[in-house]
Amino acid sequence: MANIKGMSSTYAWLTQHKQLLVQQLHNKRLPHALLIHGEAGAGKGTLANWLATRLACLNSNSDNLANDLSAHINHQASNKAVIESCGFCKHCKLIASQSFPDLLTIDEGDKAISVDAIRAVTRFLETRPQIATQKVVVIKQVELLTVAAANALLKTLEEPTLGNILVLTTNNTESLLPTILSRCQLVSLRPLLAEQFGQEGALQPYANTTYLPELQQIEQQQAYEAFAAATIGFLTLDTPYQVFEQALLGNDRALIWLERIISTLMRVSHQWQAPHSPQINWQAASKVNRNTLMRIFQVILSANKRSLDYQQSNQEQLVQQLALTIKEIVSEKERVNG
């Protein structure tokens, strides 16, 4: 019943979250439900998979660790608590082979999560663990729950079975029922761009622009796509600068939209996520240098920060200066390539 995929140790920013969760586990204060949220590519699924394995591991949770685990323990970063699972006990091997009977993972990809799937979770939790001391359920992308499924999950959260753990992940907490949020410990993943993309000097937080409410409106979504087309066209040298400048100056949401477009291009370029619009595609991402994207992203973040202190009369000057700065970055890269 287990289904652990994509285990990875490359998400350096997850270490602090692992340490906190292990400390809660060590102190017997881990809640019955956790909701891990953050942008696509922030490592939500990896952290959920790690926790499910860590909870099951026989050696990492034992007070009398075997001698052959000494090397494993010595490299752990936490005090008096082992962060990583051992990887070679019976439970770890069963999880690796996706046959651990006390773990259930619901991962429907981009499809809606049905009420039947949540009913299966309820049935799974109603029975005693087969070989572990508790059962663990991982439900990924809970923003895809149908209304009926969300209500069924809420009932499960309201009536937790003793000792069992539910680990949920989402890109978008705003689409979830407030009552679901209130019954979960929230784990917010906001890795630094410097950590996620392996760049130095990016001190701003990871962009959190997955959900922009205005894009739920058809007209705004169409305007966003047109804006993205103008932006990417300029970055790939397929569209004149004047078109990009006009699009930037003619939109009061230009700064946040630009931040979203550039950060998404970066993630697509690094294969952190699939393209989310017709304009932001693999081809476009591959045509723009990653260092160029990082530099542009940094000046956008700086402009967004300054815009909070600017009055309306100065906003246009700020956007004009941003457009010129981006033009210079793109022109500089073109001169280097030329």
C-alpha positions in Angstrom: 0.0 0.0 0.0 3.0 2.2 0.3 3.9 4.5 -2.6 7.0 6.5 -1.9 8.5 8.1 -5.0 11.2 10.7 -5.7 13.1 10.5 -2.4 15.8 13.1 -2.6 18.4 14.6 -0.4 19.0 17.7 -2.6 16.4 19.9 -0.9 18.9 21.6 1.6 16.2 24.0 3.0 14.2 21.0 4.3 16.8 20.3 7.0 15.4 22.8 9.5 11.9 21.4 9.0 13.1 17.9 9.5 14.9 18.9 12.7 11.7 20.5 14.1 9.5 17.5 13.2 12.0 15.0 14.7 12.1 17.1 17.8 8.3 17.0 18.1 8.5 13.2 17.5 11.2 12.8 20.1 9.1 14.8 22.6 5.9 12.9 21.6 4.3 16.1 20.5 3.8 15.4 16.8 0.2 16.3 15.8 -2.1 13.8 14.1 -2.3 16.0 11.0 0.2 18.1 9.2 -0.3 20.3 6.1 2.9 21.0 4.1 2.4 23.9 1.8 4.5 26.0 -0.6 5.2 26.7 -4.3 5.6 23.9 -6.9 9.1 22.6 -6.6 9.6 23.6 -2.9 9.9 19.9 -1.8 6.5 19.3 -0.3 6.3 15.7 -1.6 9.9 15.0 -0.6 9.2 16.2 3.0 6.0 14.2 3.2 7.7 11.1 2.0 10.6 11.6 4.4 8.3 11.9 7.3 6.4 8.8 6.4 9.6 6.8 6.2 11.1 8.4 9.3 8.0 7.4 11.3 8.2 3.8 10.1 12.0 3.3 10.5 12.8 0.8 13.2 16.3 2.0 13.9 15.9 5.7 13.9 13.0 5.5 16.4 14.7 3.0 18.6 16.2 3.9 22.0 18.7 0.9 21.6 20.2 1.4 18.2 22.3 -1.4 16.8 26.0 -1.1 16.7 26.1 -1.1 12.9 24.1 2.1 13.0 27.0 4.1 14.6 28.1 5.6 11.3 24.5 6.5 10.5 24.1 8.3 13.8 27.4 10.2 13.7 26.5 12.2 10.6 23.1 13.3 11.9 22.7 17.0 12.4 20.2 17.0 15.3 21.0 16.7 19.0 20.0 13.4 20.6 17.7 12.6 17.7 18.4 10.9 14.4 17.0 12.9 11.5 17.2 10.5 8.6 15.8 7.0 8.5 18.4 4.2 8.4 17.5 2.9 4.9 18.2 -0.8 5.7 15.8 -2.0 8.4 12.8 -4.1 7.4 10.4 -1.2 7.3 12.7 1.1 5.3 13.2 -1.7 2.7 9.4 -2.3 2.5 8.8 1.4 1.9 11.5 1.5 -0.7 9.8 -1.4 -2.5 6.4 0.3 -2.1 5.0 -2.6 -0.1 4.8 -1.2 3.4 1.3 -2.2 4.7 0.9 0.6 7.2 1.4 3.5 4.8 -1.2 4.7 2.3 -0.4 7.4 -0.3 -3.0 9.3 -2.3 -1.4 10.9 -5.3 -3.8 11.6 -8.2 -1.4 13.8 -10.1 -3.4 16.7 -11.6 -6.7 14.8 -11.4 -9.4 15.5 -8.8 -9.3 13.6 -5.6 -12.6 11.8 -5.3 -14.7 11.1 -2.2 -14.0 7.4 -2.8 -10.3 8.0 -2.3 -10.9 9.6 1.1 -13.3 6.9 2.1 -10.5 4.5 1.4 -8.3 6.5 3.8 -11.0 6.3 6.4 -11.2 2.5 6.1 -7.4 2.2 6.1 -7.3 4.1 9.4 -10.1 2.2 11.0 -8.0 -1.0 11.2 -5.0 -1.7 13.5 -1.4 -1.4 12.0 -0.1 -4.7 10.7 3.6 -4.4 11.5 4.2 -0.8 12.7 3.1 1.0 15.8 1.0 3.5 13.8 -0.5 4.1 10.4 0.5 7.0 8.1 -1.5 8.5 5.3 0.0 10.9 2.8 -2.4 12.9 0.6 -0.7 15.0 -2.0 -2.2 18.2 -3.6 -5.3 18.4 -1.4 -6.4 21.5 -3.3 -7.7 19.0 -5.8 -10.2 17.5 -3.4 -13.8 17.5 -4.7 -16.3 19.2 -2.4 -17.5 15.8 -1.2 -14.0 14.6 -0.7 -13.0 17.7 1.3 -16.0 17.2 3.6 -15.1 13.5 4.1 -11.5 14.5 4.9 -12.7 17.0 7.4 -14.7 14.4 9.2 -11.6 12.2 9.4 -9.6 15.1 10.8 -12.3 15.9 13.3 -12.3 12.3 14.6 -8.6 11.2 14.5 -7.7 7.6 15.3 -5.2 7.4 18.2 -1.6 7.4 17.1 -2.2 7.6 13.3 -0.7 10.5 11.3 -2.1 12.3 8.2 0.4 14.2 6.1 -1.2 16.6 3.5 0.5 18.7 0.8 -0.8 21.6 -1.2 0.3 24.5 -3.5 -2.7 26.6 -2.5 -4.0 26.9 1.1 -6.5 29.5 0.0 -8.6 26.9 -1.8 -8.9 24.7 1.3 -11.7 24.8 3.8 -10.7 26.9 6.8 -11.9 24.1 9.1 -9.3 21.7 7.4 -6.5 24.3 7.9 -7.5 24.8 11.6 -7.1 21.0 12.3 -3.6 20.7 10.8 -0.2 21.9 11.9 1.0 24.0 9.0 4.5 23.5 7.6 5.4 26.4 5.3 8.2 25.7 2.8 9.8 28.9 1.5 13.3 28.1 0.4 15.6 30.8 -0.6 16.1 31.2 -4.3 19.9 30.9 -3.7 19.2 27.4 -2.2 16.7 26.2 -4.8 18.6 27.3 -7.9 22.2 27.0 -6.7 22.9 30.7 -7.1 24.8 33.0 -4.7 23.6 36.4 -3.5 19.8 35.8 -3.8 18.7 36.8 -0.3 15.1 37.3 -1.0 12.5 34.7 0.0 11.2 32.2 -2.5 8.4 33.7 -4.5 4.9 32.6 -3.5 2.8 33.6 -6.4 1.3 30.2 -7.3 -2.2 31.4 -6.5 -3.3 34.9 -7.8 -7.0 35.3 -7.2 -7.5 37.6 -10.2 -6.4 34.9 -12.6 -9.6 33.0 -11.7 -11.4 35.5 -13.9 -11.3 34.7 -17.7 -10.5 38.3 -18.7 -7.7 38.6 -16.3 -6.3 35.2 -17.3 -6.3 36.3 -20.9 -4.6 39.5 -20.0 -2.0 37.6 -18.0 -1.3 35.3 -21.0 -0.9 38.4 -23.3 1.4 40.0 -20.7 3.4 36.7 -20.5 3.7 36.6 -24.3 5.1 40.1 -24.4 7.5 39.4 -21.6 8.8 36.1 -22.9 8.9 37.4 -26.4 11.3 40.2 -25.3 13.5 37.9 -23.2 13.9 35.5 -26.2 14.5 38.5 -28.6 11.4 37.6 -30.6 9.5 40.8 -29.6 10.6 44.4 -29.6 11.4 46.1 -26.3 8.6 48.7 -26.9 6.0 45.9 -26.8 7.3 44.7 -23.4 7.6 48.2 -22.0 4.0 49.0 -23.1 2.7 45.8 -21.5 4.6 46.6 -18.3 3.4 50.2 -18.0 -0.2 49.4 -19.0 -0.9 47.0 -16.1 -1.3 47.8 -12.4 -0.5 44.2 -11.6 2.6 44.1 -13.8 5.1 43.7 -11.0 3.5 40.7 -9.3 2.7 39.1 -12.7 6.3 39.7 -13.8 7.6 38.1 -10.6 5.4 35.1 -11.3 6.4 34.7 -14.9 10.1 34.9 -14.2 10.1 32.6 -11.2 8.1 30.0 -13.1 10.5 30.2 -16.0 13.3 29.5 -13.6 11.5 26.5 -12.2 10.6 25.1 -15.6 14.2 25.6 -16.7 15.4 23.6 -13.8 12.6 21.0 -14.4 11.1 21.8 -11.0 7.7 22.0 -12.5 5.8 21.6 -15.7 4.8 24.7 -17.7 1.6 26.2 -16.3 0.5 28.2 -19.3 0.8 28.1 -23.1 3.4 31.0 -23.0 5.6 29.6 -20.3 6.8 26.4 -21.9 9.9 24.3 -22.1 11.1 25.9 -25.3 10.8 29.4 -23.8 12.6 28.4 -20.6 15.4 26.8 -22.6 16.0 29.9 -24.7 16.7 32.2 -21.7 20.0 31.9 -19.8 19.4 30.9 -16.1 21.8 33.5 -14.8 19.9 36.1 -16.8 16.6 34.9 -15.2 18.2 35.1 -11.8 19.4 38.7 -12.3 16.0 39.8 -13.6 14.3 38.1 -10.8 16.4 39.9 -8.2 15.7 43.3 -9.7 11.9 42.5 -9.8 12.0 41.6 -6.2 13.8 44.8 -5.4 11.2 46.8 -7.4 8.3 45.0 -5.7 9.8 45.8 -2.3 10.3 49.5 -3.2 6.8 49.8 -4.6 5.4 49.3 -1.1 7.0 52.6 0.0 6.2 54.5 -3.2 3.1 56.7 -3.7 1.0 56.2 -6.8 2.7 59.2 -8.6 6.1 57.5 -8.3 4.9 54.0 -9.3 5.2 54.7 -13.0 8.8 55.9 -12.7 9.6 52.7 -10.7 8.2 50.5 -13.5 9.9 52.5 -16.2 13.2 52.1 -14.4 12.6 48.4 -14.0 11.8 48.0 -17.7 15.1 49.8 -18.6 17.1 47.7 -16.1 15.7 44.4 -17.6 16.4 45.7 -21.1 20.1 46.4 -20.1 20.4 42.8 -18.6 19.0 41.3 -21.8 21.1 43.5 -24.0 24.2 42.7 -22.0 23.6 39.0 -22.4 23.0 39.5 -26.2 26.3 41.4 -26.5 28.2 38.6 -24.7 26.6 35.9 -26.9 27.2 38.0 -30.0 
